[in-house]
Amino acid sequence: MTSATTIKKLLVVDDSKVSRMIIRARVLAVQPDWEIIEASTGAEGIAMVKEHQPDFCTMDINMPGMLGTEAAEIILGDNPTIRVVIFSANIQESFQDRATAMGAIFVAKPITEKSIAEALHYFLG
């Protein structure tokens, strides 16, 4: 019996449908076998992690309700093996420091091929 490659799951959390579509398209262009799931709020992202147990997560910071950094802290607290990339146009050093402190990395928006490549490099080690 041969062992099949485990399909990786990526959770994309962003209140912008356009941002989610861009991330999905660019990731699938490089990793066509990955399963992509989406959430539009931090709370929805937390619920999706519990339901789908993704390997990786991209998280926007500025969303209605809960900030992405708060959602990421909860996700990483419950699931320390998930690799989280925080995408944000808000490049304040405090957000970057908070991302690093929680075990995530920070990537500045806009979402481009370069920023997706940076995220994938982190995800795949």
C-alpha atoms as an extended CHARMM CRD file, in Angstrom:
* protein
*
       125  EXT
         1         1  MET       CA              0.0000000000        0.0000000000        0.0000000000  PROA      1               0.0000000000
         2         2  THR       CA              1.4240000000        3.3820000000       -0.9710000000  PROA      2               0.0000000000
         3         3  SER       CA              1.0210000000        6.4140000000        1.1960000000  PROA      3               0.0000000000
         4         4  ALA       CA             -0.8780000000        9.2390000000       -0.4400000000  PROA      4               0.0000000000
         5         5  THR       CA              0.3270000000       12.7870000000       -0.0710000000  PROA      5               0.0000000000
         6         6  THR       CA             -1.7120000000       14.5410000000        2.5700000000  PROA      6               0.0000000000
         7         7  ILE       CA             -3.6100000000       17.4540000000        1.0880000000  PROA      7               0.0000000000
         8         8  LYS       CA             -2.7770000000       20.6710000000        2.8870000000  PROA      8               0.0000000000
         9         9  LYS       CA             -5.5580000000       22.9960000000        4.0180000000  PROA      9               0.0000000000
        10        10  LEU       CA             -5.2850000000       26.7740000000        4.0440000000  PROA      10              0.0000000000
        11        11  LEU       CA             -7.7640000000       28.9830000000        5.8780000000  PROA      11              0.0000000000
        12        12  VAL       CA             -7.9910000000       32.5180000000        4.4480000000  PROA      12              0.0000000000
        13        13  VAL       CA             -9.5230000000       35.0180000000        6.9050000000  PROA      13              0.0000000000
        14        14  ASP       CA            -10.2200000000       38.4660000000        5.4620000000  PROA      14              0.0000000000
        15        15  ASP       CA            -13.3110000000       40.6640000000        5.4030000000  PROA      15              0.0000000000
        16        16  SER       CA            -12.4910000000       41.6140000000        1.8050000000  PROA      16              0.0000000000
        17        17  LYS       CA            -13.8950000000       39.1030000000       -0.6830000000  PROA      17              0.0000000000
        18        18  VAL       CA            -11.4510000000       40.4640000000       -3.2770000000  PROA      18              0.0000000000
        19        19  SER       CA             -8.4720000000       39.7980000000       -0.9800000000  PROA      19              0.0000000000
        20        20  ARG       CA             -9.7210000000       36.2570000000       -0.3070000000  PROA      20              0.0000000000
        21        21  MET       CA            -10.1120000000       35.6470000000       -4.0560000000  PROA      21              0.0000000000
        22        22  ILE       CA             -6.6030000000       36.9620000000       -4.7960000000  PROA      22              0.0000000000
        23        23  ILE       CA             -5.0170000000       34.8150000000       -2.0770000000  PROA      23              0.0000000000
        24        24  ARG       CA             -6.9770000000       31.7500000000       -3.2320000000  PROA      24              0.0000000000
        25        25  ALA       CA             -6.0100000000       32.2350000000       -6.8950000000  PROA      25              0.0000000000
        26        26  ARG       CA             -2.3260000000       32.9000000000       -6.2140000000  PROA      26              0.0000000000
        27        27  VAL       CA             -1.9180000000       30.0240000000       -3.7750000000  PROA      27              0.0000000000
        28        28  LEU       CA             -3.7150000000       27.5640000000       -6.0650000000  PROA      28              0.0000000000
        29        29  ALA       CA             -1.5070000000       28.6770000000       -8.9680000000  PROA      29              0.0000000000
        30        30  VAL       CA              1.4910000000       27.3870000000       -6.9880000000  PROA      30              0.0000000000
        31        31  GLN       CA             -0.1690000000       24.6840000000       -4.8530000000  PROA      31              0.0000000000
        32        32  PRO       CA             -3.0840000000       23.3920000000       -6.9940000000  PROA      32              0.0000000000
        33        33  ASP       CA             -3.7770000000       20.4190000000       -4.6890000000  PROA      33              0.0000000000
        34        34  TRP       CA             -4.3820000000       22.4980000000       -1.5730000000  PROA      34              0.0000000000
        35        35  GLU       CA             -7.8490000000       22.8390000000       -0.0900000000  PROA      35              0.0000000000
        36        36  ILE       CA             -8.7140000000       26.4930000000        0.5260000000  PROA      36              0.0000000000
        37        37  ILE       CA            -11.3730000000       27.4590000000        3.0520000000  PROA      37              0.0000000000
        38        38  GLU       CA            -12.4530000000       31.0140000000        3.7770000000  PROA      38              0.0000000000
        39        39  ALA       CA            -13.8110000000       33.1280000000        6.5950000000  PROA      39              0.0000000000
        40        40  SER       CA            -14.7730000000       36.8080000000        6.5940000000  PROA      40              0.0000000000
        41        41  THR       CA            -14.3950000000       37.5480000000       10.3360000000  PROA      41              0.0000000000
        42        42  GLY       CA            -12.0640000000       36.5520000000       13.1290000000  PROA      42              0.0000000000
        43        43  ALA       CA            -14.8350000000       34.7080000000       14.9780000000  PROA      43              0.0000000000
        44        44  GLU       CA            -15.7330000000       32.7950000000       11.8170000000  PROA      44              0.0000000000
        45        45  GLY       CA            -12.0470000000       31.9590000000       11.3550000000  PROA      45              0.0000000000
        46        46  ILE       CA            -11.8330000000       30.4960000000       14.8590000000  PROA      46              0.0000000000
        47        47  ALA       CA            -14.9220000000       28.3500000000       14.1570000000  PROA      47              0.0000000000
        48        48  MET       CA            -13.4760000000       27.2100000000       10.8040000000  PROA      48              0.0000000000
        49        49  VAL       CA            -10.2460000000       26.0880000000       12.4930000000  PROA      49              0.0000000000
        50        50  LYS       CA            -12.2380000000       23.9280000000       14.9100000000  PROA      50              0.0000000000
        51        51  GLU       CA            -14.3010000000       22.4510000000       12.0710000000  PROA      51              0.0000000000
        52        52  HSD       CA            -11.6570000000       22.0010000000        9.3390000000  PROA      52              0.0000000000
        53        53  GLN       CA             -8.3140000000       21.8500000000       11.2090000000  PROA      53              0.0000000000
        54        54  PRO       CA             -6.2400000000       23.6680000000        8.5620000000  PROA      54              0.0000000000
        55        55  ASP       CA             -2.4630000000       23.4030000000        8.3370000000  PROA      55              0.0000000000
        56        56  PHE       CA             -2.0300000000       27.0820000000        7.4960000000  PROA      56              0.0000000000
        57        57  CYS       CA             -3.8970000000       30.3490000000        7.9350000000  PROA      57              0.0000000000
        58        58  THR       CA             -3.6710000000       33.8190000000        6.4450000000  PROA      58              0.0000000000
        59        59  MET       CA             -5.2590000000       36.4850000000        8.6160000000  PROA      59              0.0000000000
        60        60  ASP       CA             -6.1540000000       40.1180000000        7.9660000000  PROA      60              0.0000000000
        61        61  ILE       CA             -5.8330000000       42.4290000000       10.9790000000  PROA      61              0.0000000000
        62        62  ASN       CA             -8.5280000000       45.0570000000       10.4650000000  PROA      62              0.0000000000
        63        63  MET       CA            -11.9060000000       43.3260000000       10.3130000000  PROA      63              0.0000000000
        64        64  PRO       CA            -15.2940000000       44.0980000000       11.8470000000  PROA      64              0.0000000000
        65        65  GLY       CA            -15.7420000000       42.7540000000       15.3590000000  PROA      65              0.0000000000
        66        66  MET       CA            -12.5760000000       40.9950000000       16.4420000000  PROA      66              0.0000000000
        67        67  LEU       CA             -9.1480000000       42.1030000000       15.2130000000  PROA      67              0.0000000000
        68        68  GLY       CA             -7.2280000000       39.4740000000       13.2780000000  PROA      68              0.0000000000
        69        69  THR       CA             -4.4210000000       39.5620000000       15.8300000000  PROA      69              0.0000000000
        70        70  GLU       CA             -6.9090000000       38.5700000000       18.5550000000  PROA      70              0.0000000000
        71        71  ALA       CA             -8.3130000000       35.7540000000       16.4130000000  PROA      71              0.0000000000
        72        72  ALA       CA             -4.7970000000       34.5580000000       15.5420000000  PROA      72              0.0000000000
        73        73  GLU       CA             -3.8280000000       34.4610000000       19.2230000000  PROA      73              0.0000000000
        74        74  ILE       CA             -6.8710000000       32.3050000000       20.0100000000  PROA      74              0.0000000000
        75        75  ILE       CA             -6.2240000000       30.0210000000       17.0310000000  PROA      75              0.0000000000
        76        76  LEU       CA             -2.5330000000       29.5860000000       17.8940000000  PROA      76              0.0000000000
        77        77  GLY       CA             -3.3340000000       29.1260000000       21.5870000000  PROA      77              0.0000000000
        78        78  ASP       CA             -5.6270000000       26.2080000000       20.7600000000  PROA      78              0.0000000000
        79        79  ASN       CA             -3.6550000000       24.9150000000       17.7460000000  PROA      79              0.0000000000
        80        80  PRO       CA              0.0470000000       25.7430000000       18.1100000000  PROA      80              0.0000000000
        81        81  THR       CA              1.0400000000       23.7190000000       15.0240000000  PROA      81              0.0000000000
        82        82  ILE       CA             -0.9020000000       25.9310000000       12.5830000000  PROA      82              0.0000000000
        83        83  ARG       CA              1.3730000000       28.3020000000       10.6880000000  PROA      83              0.0000000000
        84        84  VAL       CA             -0.2040000000       31.7670000000       10.5630000000  PROA      84              0.0000000000
        85        85  VAL       CA              0.6700000000       34.6450000000        8.2520000000  PROA      85              0.0000000000
        86        86  ILE       CA             -0.8590000000       37.9970000000        9.1190000000  PROA      86              0.0000000000
        87        87  PHE       CA             -1.5010000000       40.1740000000        6.0660000000  PROA      87              0.0000000000
        88        88  SER       CA             -2.2260000000       43.8160000000        6.7230000000  PROA      88              0.0000000000
        89        89  ALA       CA             -1.9180000000       47.2510000000        5.2140000000  PROA      89              0.0000000000
        90        90  ASN       CA             -1.3890000000       48.4460000000        8.7990000000  PROA      90              0.0000000000
        91        91  ILE       CA              2.4000000000       48.2010000000        9.0700000000  PROA      91              0.0000000000
        92        92  GLN       CA              2.7520000000       49.6510000000       12.5690000000  PROA      92              0.0000000000
        93        93  GLU       CA              5.6630000000       48.0750000000       14.3700000000  PROA      93              0.0000000000
        94        94  SER       CA              3.3880000000       47.1080000000       17.2910000000  PROA      94              0.0000000000
        95        95  PHE       CA              1.3510000000       44.8230000000       14.9910000000  PROA      95              0.0000000000
        96        96  GLN       CA              4.5180000000       43.2900000000       13.5530000000  PROA      96              0.0000000000
        97        97  ASP       CA              5.9130000000       42.7030000000       17.0510000000  PROA      97              0.0000000000
        98        98  ARG       CA              2.6230000000       41.1670000000       18.2260000000  PROA      98              0.0000000000
        99        99  ALA       CA              2.5670000000       38.7950000000       15.2350000000  PROA      99              0.0000000000
       100       100  THR       CA              6.1110000000       37.6480000000       15.9860000000  PROA      100             0.0000000000
       101       101  ALA       CA              5.3960000000       37.2540000000       19.7040000000  PROA      101             0.0000000000
       102       102  MET       CA              2.4530000000       34.9300000000       19.0290000000  PROA      102             0.0000000000
       103       103  GLY       CA              4.4430000000       32.7490000000       16.6280000000  PROA      103             0.0000000000
       104       104  ALA       CA              3.0960000000       34.1510000000       13.3580000000  PROA      104             0.0000000000
       105       105  ILE       CA              4.7620000000       36.2290000000       10.6760000000  PROA      105             0.0000000000
       106       106  PHE       CA              3.6360000000       39.6030000000        9.3870000000  PROA      106             0.0000000000
       107       107  VAL       CA              3.4240000000       40.3600000000        5.6540000000  PROA      107             0.0000000000
       108       108  ALA       CA              2.4650000000       43.8200000000        4.4280000000  PROA      108             0.0000000000
       109       109  LYS       CA             -0.3960000000       44.2870000000        1.9900000000  PROA      109             0.0000000000
       110       110  PRO       CA             -1.1120000000       44.7170000000       -0.8630000000  PROA      110             0.0000000000
       111       111  ILE       CA             -1.3030000000       41.0220000000       -1.6380000000  PROA      111             0.0000000000
       112       112  THR       CA              1.0760000000       40.3550000000       -4.5150000000  PROA      112             0.0000000000
       113       113  GLU       CA              2.9160000000       37.3980000000       -5.9820000000  PROA      113             0.0000000000
       114       114  LYS       CA              5.8590000000       38.3830000000       -3.7750000000  PROA      114             0.0000000000
       115       115  SER       CA              3.8000000000       38.4860000000       -0.5540000000  PROA      115             0.0000000000
       116       116  ILE       CA              2.1220000000       35.1500000000       -1.4040000000  PROA      116             0.0000000000
       117       117  ALA       CA              5.5580000000       33.6600000000       -2.1260000000  PROA      117             0.0000000000
       118       118  GLU       CA              6.7470000000       34.9200000000        1.2790000000  PROA      118             0.0000000000
       119       119  ALA       CA              3.7280000000       33.3140000000        2.9700000000  PROA      119             0.0000000000
       120       120  LEU       CA              4.1960000000       30.0060000000        1.1190000000  PROA      120             0.0000000000
       121       121  HSD       CA              7.8830000000       29.9630000000        2.0250000000  PROA      121             0.0000000000
       122       122  TYR       CA              6.9240000000       30.3080000000        5.6970000000  PROA      122             0.0000000000
       123       123  PHE       CA              4.1590000000       27.7010000000        5.4340000000  PROA      123             0.0000000000
       124       124  LEU       CA              6.3830000000       25.1240000000        3.7820000000  PROA      124             0.0000000000
       125       125  GLY       CA              9.4190000000       25.8760000000        5.9050000000  PROA      125             0.0000000000
